[in-house]
């Protein structure tokens, strides 16, 4: 059986990038869709968190090793709604079903996927941004370069929004981007299917959850 990855993936140099997985956007979807989606995200996070924990334990027994070498990274990248260029969206009523607090320290990251021991770990971070494209308006690139990240597992909301922009930008920056089928969805299923089958495969790998869990 051939590999689903065009480029072999080394999880030691991989970042899990959750783009706009936040309450303000998630609550636009039906409850059953939300639950199924979040179950997949939690499974993915558990896999990466376990891998990070294992590798951190191994590094603790090493002397003089580089602190970030060989340890994956998790990035929660979200939009602080009702601020700056996003303010007009709420005023227009786009998020009336999902009240948001722009001063919330988690930027709307759902409680069920926040780290159990809170934020502050160097291996799981939360970043705010001002554009759908993750690479366009934050210091994400500096974190990835500093840790020697070469592969990005990209999940998030929505396919037409942050995923399309971030996947194209990441590929242009020479990152190997893997878009996870079960970790991406859009308000319009037809748009989602078209982008995931006709557009994104020209720039990134489209893979399934089990493909990532086997890394």
C-alpha positions in Angstrom: 0.0 0.0 0.0 1.4 3.4 -1.0 1.8 6.1 1.6 -0.9 8.9 1.7 1.9 11.4 2.1 3.7 12.8 -0.9 6.6 13.6 1.4 7.5 11.2 4.3 6.4 12.8 7.5 8.7 12.9 10.6 6.5 13.7 13.6 9.5 15.0 15.4 9.5 18.0 13.1 5.7 18.3 12.8 3.3 21.0 14.1 -0.4 20.5 14.6 -2.0 23.7 13.5 -5.6 24.3 14.6 -6.9 27.3 12.6 -10.0 29.1 13.9 -11.2 26.1 15.9 -13.1 28.5 18.3 -16.5 28.9 19.7 -17.6 31.8 17.6 -17.3 29.8 14.4 -18.0 26.3 15.7 -21.4 27.3 17.0 -22.5 28.1 13.4 -22.8 24.4 12.8 -25.6 22.0 14.1 -24.9 20.4 17.5 -24.4 16.9 16.1 -21.9 18.1 13.5 -20.1 20.0 16.2 -19.8 16.9 18.4 -18.5 14.7 15.7 -16.0 17.3 14.6 -14.8 17.9 18.2 -14.4 14.2 18.8 -12.0 14.0 15.9 -10.1 17.1 17.1 -9.8 15.7 20.6 -8.5 12.3 19.2 -5.9 14.2 17.2 -4.9 16.4 20.1 -4.5 13.4 22.4 -2.2 11.8 19.9 0.1 14.8 19.6 0.0 15.5 23.4 1.0 11.9 24.1 3.8 12.1 21.6 5.1 15.4 23.1 4.9 14.0 26.6 6.9 10.9 25.6 9.5 12.9 23.9 9.8 15.3 26.7 10.4 12.4 29.1 13.1 11.0 26.9 14.8 14.4 26.6 14.8 14.8 30.4 17.2 11.8 30.6 19.5 13.4 28.0 22.4 15.7 28.8 22.9 18.9 26.8 20.3 18.2 24.1 18.6 21.1 22.3 15.4 21.9 24.2 13.1 21.8 21.1 14.8 19.3 18.9 12.7 16.3 18.1 9.5 17.5 19.9 6.3 18.3 18.0 4.4 21.5 18.5 0.7 22.3 18.9 -0.6 25.7 17.9 -4.1 27.0 18.5 -4.5 29.9 16.1 -7.6 32.0 16.4 -9.2 35.3 15.5 -10.0 37.7 18.4 -13.5 38.7 17.2 -15.0 42.2 17.6 -11.5 43.7 17.3 -9.9 45.6 14.5 -10.8 44.3 11.0 -13.2 41.7 12.5 -15.4 44.2 14.3 -17.8 44.8 11.4 -18.6 41.1 11.2 -20.3 41.1 14.6 -22.0 44.4 14.0 -23.5 42.9 10.9 -24.9 40.0 12.9 -22.7 37.2 11.6 -22.0 35.8 15.1 -25.2 36.7 16.9 -25.6 33.0 17.9 -22.2 32.9 19.5 -21.5 35.7 22.0 -17.8 36.5 22.2 -15.6 38.3 24.6 -12.6 39.8 22.8 -10.7 40.0 26.0 -11.1 36.3 26.8 -7.5 34.9 27.3 -8.2 31.8 25.2 -9.5 33.7 22.2 -12.6 31.4 22.1 -10.7 28.1 22.2 -13.4 25.5 23.3 -12.9 24.5 26.9 -13.0 20.8 26.0 -9.8 21.1 24.0 -7.8 23.5 26.1 -4.7 21.9 27.9 -5.7 20.2 31.1 -2.9 22.0 33.0 -3.7 25.4 31.4 -1.7 27.5 29.0 2.0 28.2 29.4 3.6 25.1 27.9 6.3 25.7 25.3 4.9 22.8 23.3 1.2 23.9 23.1 0.6 27.5 22.5 -2.3 29.9 21.5 -1.8 32.7 19.1 -4.1 35.4 17.9 -4.2 36.6 14.3 -6.0 39.3 12.3 -6.4 37.6 9.0 -7.8 34.1 8.0 -4.4 33.1 6.7 -2.3 31.9 9.7 0.9 33.1 8.2 -0.2 36.6 7.3 -0.7 38.5 10.5 1.0 36.8 13.4 4.4 35.5 14.6 3.5 31.9 13.8 6.4 31.6 11.2 8.9 32.6 13.9 7.8 29.7 16.1 7.9 27.2 13.3 11.3 28.2 12.1 12.8 28.3 15.6 11.7 24.7 16.3 12.8 23.3 12.9 9.2 22.4 11.9 9.0 21.1 8.3 5.6 19.4 8.3 2.2 21.0 9.3 -1.0 19.0 10.0 -3.6 21.6 9.3 -7.2 21.4 10.7 -9.8 24.1 11.2 -12.7 26.2 10.2 -13.6 26.9 7.5 -12.4 25.3 4.3 -13.1 28.3 2.2 -11.7 30.6 4.8 -8.6 30.0 6.9 -7.9 26.5 5.5 -7.6 27.5 1.9 -5.5 30.6 2.7 -3.3 28.9 5.2 -2.7 25.8 3.1 -1.6 27.9 0.1 0.6 30.2 2.2 2.2 27.4 4.0 3.0 25.6 0.8 4.5 28.8 -0.7 6.8 29.0 2.3 8.0 25.5 1.6 6.3 23.7 4.5 4.9 20.3 3.8 1.2 20.8 4.6 -1.2 17.9 5.4 -4.9 18.8 5.5 -6.9 16.4 7.6 -10.2 15.2 6.1 -12.0 14.8 9.4 -10.6 18.0 10.9 -11.8 20.5 8.3 -15.4 21.6 7.5 -17.3 24.4 5.9 -20.7 25.9 6.1 -21.3 24.9 2.5 -20.7 21.1 2.0 -20.4 21.5 -1.8 -17.7 24.2 -1.5 -15.9 22.0 1.0 -15.9 18.9 -1.3 -14.7 20.9 -4.3 -11.8 22.5 -2.4 -10.8 19.2 -0.7 -10.9 17.2 -3.9 -10.1 19.6 -6.8 -8.1 22.5 -5.4 -6.1 21.8 -2.3 -4.6 18.4 -3.5 -2.6 20.4 -6.0 -0.7 22.1 -3.1 -0.9 19.8 0.0 -1.5 16.3 1.0 -5.1 15.4 1.9 -5.0 12.6 4.5 -7.3 10.9 7.0 -7.2 10.8 10.8 -5.9 7.2 10.9 -3.0 8.3 8.6 -1.9 10.8 11.3 -2.5 8.5 14.2 -0.1 6.0 12.6 2.8 8.5 12.4 
